[in-house]
């Protein structure tokens, strides 16, 4: 495992996601002075996420072609510059316009980040990817906490300081990812036993029958649709909680510092859950991990919305975040294995689809919350992991193993 490369891209992920996670905090505290509705918060968050997500397949293609050596550093710098400029906005439209432009940097960062993290992990690609997402989720956890304290104490000067503080990570990534990636062969599997060879022969014989090929084709399509729906539902839960929980807690009378930490607790748990899921995904049946983690997340997600004025909130929120976070690394690696020789494109596609579907979910949730109630919308979102879990039943146990990548000889390690 190439720890130097992995640490550079992972801490860069933390830095850019600290900025990403503070957007909802800024919108929540500006709701009164800018007269922002729930619909505008949802639509603003959707615009930010869509710009960063729909461009990810394009940046993934660039990462495949050029190795992603500069996309990470340039992407983080781009986001920091426009994020800094957005803090001087005097109205909602200018704020969202500049923030949306800033999200292009996030779109450039994530495909190369996932690709480099998997490559740095070598033959433990899921573990390497989970480390990358662990640091990103830590950034999503720290963002609301840091922004809440700074916004309450020094107003918009706080986000400006946050933007400037990312510059050392730009330099770190420029140095740590300066060498290209090359493909390496996997370690050969152990010799098959006589029984394993017989099972393989029987499987090949079944595959040669036309009816079985048609059945396998149908099963692949069912698995693909189930995979897409699972990703979309889980992403919507994740994105809506990030985007609207600050406003939900603000409406209940909590201060920015208080609800910054209340949002941060499940975010920390999501980070730990993502890391845990990556490790488990290297060892156990991946669809079963997806099924049971999402099923267990549903009651905790519901209860953390109702028990907010007692210490019990924090273990409930932690459990909800941890369980929702477990599938993340597994889903990314499963998507990469659909396109083993185009992992930059696969990373961009899965992350782009994840963020886009989550953004659309949040864009719908905001206007519905204005029409009904924000509390009602959040409780509906809390039961969505249940339906995501049902999709895992249709997934295959394993997807074809990807061809791993490694840094070129002489690269920073």
N, C-alpha and C positions, 0 to 999 in steps of 0.2 A: 504494500500500500504506500503510495507516494504522499506522505503527510504534508510536505511543504506545499505541493500543488493543491491538495485538498483543503488545507487551512486557508490558503489565499482566497480560493473561490467561496469557501463557506463563510468566512468572516465578511467578505464582500457582500454575500447574500444577507447576512445579518444587518449590515449597514443600510442597504437599499430598502429592506423591509421595515426597518425602524421608521424611515420616511413614509413608506406606503401605509403603515398602520396608523400614522398620526393624522391622516386625511380626515377620517371620521371624527376624530377629536376636534379638529379645527372647525369642521362644519357644525358640530354640536354646540360649541361655545359661541359661534357666530350666528346661530339660529335666531337669536333675539335682535342683535344690532343690524343684521342684514335681512331680517324678516324672512327666514328660510323655513319652508314647510317640510313635512316628512317626505312628500313627493320629490321635492327638490334635493333633499339629502340623498334619497334613493337614486334619482336620476343622475346627480352629480357623481356619486360613487360608481354608478353603472358606466358613465362616460369614461371615467378614469380607468376602470378595470378593462373595459372593452378596447380602448386604444392600446393598452399594454398587452392584451391577450390576442387580439386578432392579428397583430403584427408578428407574433411569436413564430408561426410557421415560416414566414419570410426570413426572420433572423436565424431560425434553425437551419435553413438552407445555406445561409452565409457561414454559419458555424461549421457545417459539413465541408464547405469548400475551403475555408481559410483556417479552420481549427479553433476558432473562437478566441484567439489569443488576445485580441484587443477589444472585442465586443463587451467583455465584462467591465473593464476599466472605463471605457468610453460611455457605456450605458449608465454606470453609477454616476459619473461626472455630469452627464446630461441631466439626469433626474435631479441632482443636487442643485444645479444652476437654475433650472426653471422652478423648482420647489422654492428656492430662496426668493426668486422674483415674485412668486405668487403671494408671498406674505405681505407685500405692499399693496395688494388689491384693495379697492375701495367699494367693490360691489360683488355680488354673487357671480355674475357672468364672467367678469375678468378673472376671478379666483378659479372658477372651474375650467376656463379656457387654458390658463397657464398650467394648472395641475394636470389637465389632460395631455398637454404637450410634454410635460415632465414624464408621464407614464410611458412614453416611447422608450426611454432609457431602461425602464423595467422590462419592457418587451424584448429589448436587445440582450439584457443580462441573463434572463432565466434559461433559455435553451442551451446556451454555451455553458452555463453553470451546471445544469444537470448532466450534460455530456462530459464535462471535465471531472465532475465528482465521480461519475460512474467509472471513468477511465482511471482516475487516481485510486479507486478501490481495487483495480485489477480483477482478480478472480472472485472478489467479494464485492461485486458491483452494487448489490442492494444495500449492503452496509455502508459503502462509500456514499451512495445517494442519500441514505437516511441521515448521515452526518451533515451533508449539505443542507437538507431540509430541517434538521434540528436547529442549526444556527439561524436559518431563515425564520423559523417559527419563534426562536428566541427574540429575533428582531421584531416580529409582529407582537410579541408579548411586551417587550421593553418600550416599543413606540408609544402606546397609550399611556403607560406609566410616566415616562419622561415628559411627553407632551402635556399631560394633565397637570403635573407640578409646574412646569415652565409657563404654561398658558395662564395658570392662576396667579403666578408670582410676577411675571414680566411680560405677559401678553404676547404679541407677535414677535418680540425679540427672541423668545424661546425657540420657535421653529427655525429662525434664521441661524441660531447657534447650532441647532441640530444639523442643518444642511452643511455648514462649514466643517463640522466635526467628521463628516464622511470623507474628506479629502485624503487623509492618510491611508484609508482603505483603497482609494483609487490608485495610489502609488504602489501599495502592496500587491494589488492584482496585476498591475502593469509589469512588475518584476517577476512575480510568482508564476504567471502564465505565459512567459515570453517564448517558451519553446513549443513546437508543434507536437501533435499526437500522432502516433503510428499504430497500426493494428498488430496484435500479437495473437498467436494461436493459443487456444485453451489447452490446459493440461489434458492428456488423453484419459478417457474414462478407464476404470479397471476392467479386466477381461470379463466378458459375460459368462455366467454359469450356463450349464446345459438347460436348466429350466427356463432361464431368461431368454435363451435363443429360441426355445420352443414357443414361448409366449409371443416373441417377436414374429416368428413365422406364421403363427395363427392370425396375428393382427394384420400382417401383410396380405395373407390369403383373403381375409374379410374385406380389406380395402380394395382388392382387385375386382370385386363384384360391383356391377353398375348400381344396384339398388343401395349398396352400402355407401358408395361414393356420394350418391344423392343425399342419403341420410346424414353423412358427415358434413356435406356442404350446408344443409339446413341447420345442423347443430352449430356450425361455425357462425352462421348469420345470427342465430338466436343468442349465442354467446357475445357476439360483437354488439348487438343492440342492448343486451343486458348490461354489458360493460359501460356503454355510453350513458345509459340512463342512471346507472349507479354513480358514475363520475359526476353527472349533472346534479343529481339530488344532493350528494354529499357536498359538492362545491357550493350549492345554493345555501345549505345550512351554514357552512363556514363563512361565506361572504356576507350573508344577511346578519349573522351574529356580530361580525366585525364592524359592519357598516351601521347597524341600527341599535346595537346594545348601548353605545354611549348616549344616544338620544333617549332610549328607554329609561336608563338610570337617571339621566338629567331630569326627565319628566317626573320621576319619583322624588326629586328634591335633593339628590346627591350633588356635591361639588365636583369640579373637574378633577381634582386630586383624588377624591374618593372613587368616582366611577372610572378613572384611569386605571386604578389598581384593581377594581372589580372586573374590568375587561381584561386586564393583564393576567389574572389568575388562570382562566381557561386557556389563554394564549400560551402561557408557559406549559400548561398540561398538554396542549396540542403538539408542542415541540417535542416533549418527552414521548408522547404517544407515537409520533412519526418515527422517531429513532427506534423505539421498541418494535414498531411494526416492521421496520427494515430488517432488524436482527431476526425477528420471528419468521419473516418472509424467506430468509435464506435457509431456514431449517424445517419449517412445517408447511402443511397444506394451505396455500394462500387464500383460496375462496372461503375456506372455513374460518380463517382469521378475520376476513372481511365480514362474514355473516355474523359471527358472535360479537365482535366489537361494536358493530352498528346496532344490533339488537339491544345490547346492554346500554348504549349511549342514550336511548330514547327516554327512559324514566328520569335519568339525571338531568338531561336537557330541559325537561318540563319543570322539575322541582326547583332548579336554580333560578327560574323566572319568578317563582312565588315566594321563596324563602330568601329575602334580600336584606332584612333588617336584623339578622342574627348571624353568629359565627358559623352556623351550619352551612351558610351560603358557600363558603370558601371550599370545603371538601366536596360539596355537590358540583360546584363549577369546575373544580379540578378534575373530578371523575368524568364529567361530561366532555371536557376538552380532551382529556387523555384518550378516551374511547373513540371520539370523532377523528382524532389525529392518527390513529393506528393505520388506517388504510392508505394514507397518502403516498408514502414511498413505494409501497407494494404496487399501487396503480400505475405510478410512473414507470417502474421497471417492467411491468407487464406490457405497457404500451411500447416501450423501447424494443421489446422482443418481437413485436409484430414486424418491425423493420430493422433487423439486426445490423444491416450494413449502411443504414441512414439514421444513426441515432440522434444526430442533431435535429433532423427533420422530425423524427418521432418525438423527441423531447419538446420541441416547439409546438407540435400538434397537440400532444396531451396536455401540456401546461396552458396552451392557448385555449383549448376547449374547456379546460377546468375553470380558468378565470372568466372566460366569456359566459359560460353557463351560470356561474355564480353571479356575475354582473347582471345578467338578464333577470335572475331571480330577485336580486336586490332592487333592480329597476321596477319590477312589478310590485314588490312588497311595499315600497314607499307610497305610491298612490292608493293602494288598498288600505294602508294604515290610516291615511287621511280620510278615506271614505268610511271605514269602520273604526277600528281602534288599533293603535300600535301594539298594545298588549295582546289583542286577539291574533294579530299576524305572527307575533313572536311565538305564541303557543302552538300555532299551526306548524311553524318551522321546526319546533321542538320534536314533533312526531315524524318528520320526514326521514330521519335515519332508519326508521322501521321499514319504510318502503324501499330504501336503498339496500337494506339487508336482504330483502326478498330477491333482489336482482342477482346477488352473489350465488344463489342456488343454481343459476344457469351457466356459471362460468366453469371452464375446464380447470382441472387440478393444476396443470402447468402449461405454460406457453413455451414454444421452442426456445432453447437457450440462445442468448445473444452472443455474438463474437465480441469479446472484450477489447478494450483499447488501452494503451499505455503511453506515457510520455516518450518522446524520442530520446535516443541515447544522448546523455549529456545534459538533459533538462534539469531544471531546478528540482531537487528532491532532498 
